[in-house]
Amino acid sequence: MANPFSLLSGTKKVDGKVVLITGAARGIGAGLAERLAARGAKVALVGLEAEEQQKVADRIGPNAHAWEADVTSWDALEAATKGVVAHFGGIDIVIANAGIATAGFVRSVDRAAFEKVIEVDLLGVWRTFRVTLPHVIERKGYLVAISSLAAITHAPGMANYAAAKAGVEAFANSLRAEVAHLGVKVGVAHPTWIRTDLVESADAHPVFGKLRASMPGLIGKTYPLDTALDDLEAGILKRARTIHVPRWVGGLKLLRAFLPPIIEIGSRSRVPSADKAALADIEARGAFESAVTGHGGRAATKG
């Protein structure tokens, strides 16, 4: 159910607008597709998990259509974008949501899995926006990139994810200034830990799930998916430049310069044993199996 607080004066309707969402097979992407379609949007679901995306499209009905595409492939994104424009007539809003994560320390994590996170989570946003931007410019639309709390708080075991999501934030901030004169707005969203497949899979990891569970206070709290969807939906309706999920994440930005040493101090008692356990897990399962988390991560790294 949509948050009634998203029905604010000054929000821009999505009724009849074409919304392209990457990573729409489950979690935030699927949830936003369903909510925006309920408001009259035509939603284009783009991503790797074709069968799951089709299930989402079937639930929504005729205002949804799915295209299989890897956000790291120029050819696949261009083909999907052409398909969306041919089917719906254009693109008004693009939500670059596709993302994966790994579990592992820099010195021992599987190298290919580590780099795939950068490719999907950062370069995938760049490629998605670059391919769809001409159509969004034509309609003076809105681009929103899903970054993360990890762009602000750089935890051990998440070096690639934190780097990619910080890069997404910086990329979106630069792009916003580049396209403002063309009538295009750019937003960046920072969700904290949300109960999705990605987070649940990470929590189930025998080493890094425990490390994550030791995070103190709000920084370690996991929120229901609907909490994220409420805030993201409201921000998209307003075409906001920043969307914090929940609002306290925005407050952390004011403390950004102080966070790395605080995290380092807090990690001193936790990382040594986790480092030893990570090496043992790699020895038992192999570097790749130890690193990959979530259905999306497995789909992106298969083969």
N, C-alpha and C positions, 0 to 999 in steps of 0.2 A: 504494500500500500504506500502510495506516495506521501511524503511528508507534507502536511498542510502548510508548513512554513515556507515551502518552495513556491507557494502561490502568492508571491509578493508583487506589489505594484512595481512596474518598471521592468518586469521580466519580459523576455522576448519569446513569443510563441514558437513552438517547433511544429505546430500543425501544418502538414504539407511539406515540411522541409525534409531533405534527404540527408541522413546521418550515416556516415561510414565509420564503423567501429572495428578495429583490429583486435585479435585475441578475444573473440566474442563467443567462444564455445562454452564458457562457464564463468562463474565468479562475477567480477565487476563488469566485464564486457557484456556477458549475457544479461545481467541484471539491468544495466543501462539500456540495452536494446529493448527489453520488455517495457521498461518504464517510459521511454521516449515514444515508443510505438503506441502505448496507451494514450499518449497525448496527441496522437495524430501524425507522428513522424513516420517517414518511410526509412526503414533501417537496412543498411547493407552490412552483412556480417562477413568479415574477411579474416581468414586465419588457416592454420594447418589442420586442425581437427575437424575434418569435413563432416563426419557423421554426427558429432556432437553439435556442431553449428547448425546442421540441418534440423536437428531436434528442436533447437531454439527457434529457428525460423518457422517450423511447423506449429509450435506453440503460439507464436505471435499471429500467424496468418498471412494474408495476401500482402500486407504492408512490409513484409520482411523477405529478404532473399539472401542466400549464402554463396560466397565464392571462396574456393580453396586457394590460398596463396601464402607463401613464406615471405615474411616482411624483410628478410635479408636478400631477397631475389628481386632485382630490378624488373626482369622480364615478367615474373609472376605478378608483381604489384601493378605493373602497367597493364597487363591483361585484365586483372581484376577491376582496375579503375575504369578501363574502357567498357567492361561489362556493366558496371554500376551505372555509368552515364547512359549507356544504351538502354538499360532497363528502366531507370528512374528519371532520366532526362537531365541530370546534373548532380552536383554535390554541394551542400550548404555547410555542413559541419563534419569535421573529421576528429575522431577520438582515437589517438594513438595509445592503445592500451596493452598491446601484446608485450608480454614480458615473461622471463624465466629467471630462475635463481639456481645457484649451486651451494653446496655446503663444503667448506674446506679452507684450510690455511694456505697462504701463498706458497710456502715452501714445499707443500706436499700435495696440493689439489691437482686433479687431472688437468693438464694444460689445455686440451681441446675444449673440455667442458667450461673451464674458466673463461676462455676467449669467446665462447659461444654466447655467454651472457652479455658481454660487451657488444657483440654483433647484433643480437636481437634487441636488447633493451635500449641501446643508444643509436646504433646505426639503423636499426629498424624504424625508429622514430624519424630520423633524417630522411630515409628513403620514402616512408609513407607520406610525409609532408611534401617532399619535393615532387613526387608523382601526382599528388592530388591538388597541389596548390593552384595550378592554373584554373581549375574548375571552381575552387573556393574563392579565388579572386573575382571570377566572373559574377559570382553571386554575393560578393562582399560578406563572406561568411566568417566562420569561427573554427580555429584549430585549438585542440586541447591535448596536451601531452601528460600522460600519467607518470609522474615522478614518484617520490616516496619519502617517508620520514628518513630513510637511509641516506638521502641526499644531504641531510642536516646532521644526523648522528651516525658516525662512521664506526660501526662495531667490528670487533675481530671476527674473522671467519666470513666476512661479507665484503671483502675488498673490491671484488669485481662488481658486485651489485651496487655498492655505495658509489663507486666511481662512475658507473653507467648512469645512475639516477641523478647524481650531481651534474653530470654532463647534460642530461636531458633538461634540467632546470636552466642551466646556462644557455643551452641552445635555444630554448623557448624564449628566454629573456632577450637574446640578440635578435631572434626572428621577429619578435613583437615590434621592435623599433624599425625593422626593415620593411614591414608590410602595412604599417599603420596608415600611410598615405594612400594605400590601395583600398582602404575600407575593410581590411581584414583584421579581426581581433585574435589574439593568441593568449591561451591560458595554460597554466601549469598546475597540476594537482599533486598534493603531498599526502597520500593516505598513510596512516600508521599501520600496525599489524591488524589485518582484517581476516576474519574467519573464512578463508578461501582454500582451495586445493593446494595452492602454492605454500601457504603458511602451515596448513595442517601436515603437509608432507615434510616440511622443514622441522616441525615440532616432533615428528616421529623419528627423526634421525637419531641414531643411538648416541652420538657425540654432541652434535650441534643443537639438538633439541634441548638437551640439558643446559647447554650454555645460554641458549635463548631464554629458557625458563628462569635463569638467575638474574635477568635484567630487572632492575628495581623500578618500582612505582609505575607511573603512566607509560614510561618508555617500554616497559615489558608487557603492558596490558594488550589483550587481543579483543577487538570489537566485533560485533555481529556485522554480517554483510549489509544488512539494511541500514546500519549507521553510515557506512560509506556511501551507499546509494542515495540516501537522503541528502547528504552534503554535496555530492557530485551532481546530482540532478538539479539542485538549487543553483549551483554555480554555473552549470551549462545553460540553464534558462536565462541567467543574467549575463551570460558571456563574460564571466569574471576573468580577471588576469591571474588571480591565484585562488586556489581552492584547498583549504586545509581540512583534513579529516582525522580527528575532529578539530575544533578551533584552536585548542591549546598547542597544536603543532606549529601554528603561526607564531606563537609566543617564543618557541624555541629558536626561531630565526634570529631573534634579538640577542640570544646568548651564544650564537654560533661560534664565535671566537674562543669561548671558554670550554666548549664541549669536548674537543679532542683530549686535553689533559685530564679532564674529569673521567672520561671513558678509559683512558690509559690506567689511571689509578684504580678504578673499579675492576679492571681486568687482571691486575697483578696476581690476585689470589685464585683466579679461575682458569686462565689460559694455560699455565704449565701442565696441569693434569689433562686438560682438553687436548692439548697438542700431542701428548703421549697417547691418549685414547684414539685420536685421529689416525696416527700412524699405525696403530694396531688394527683399526677398522679397515684401512687401506690394505694391510697385509692379509686380512681375512676375506674381504669382498672384492678387492681390486680398486684402483683409483677411480675408474669411471663410475662404478656402482656406488661407491662411497660419496661421489660428488653430486650426481644428478638427483633432483627433487621434482616432484609434481608431474602430472600428466603432460602439461605443456612443455616442460623441460625435456621430458623423454621424447616427445614428438619432435622437438626442435633439434635434438642431438642424435636421433636414430640414424644408423648408417654411417 
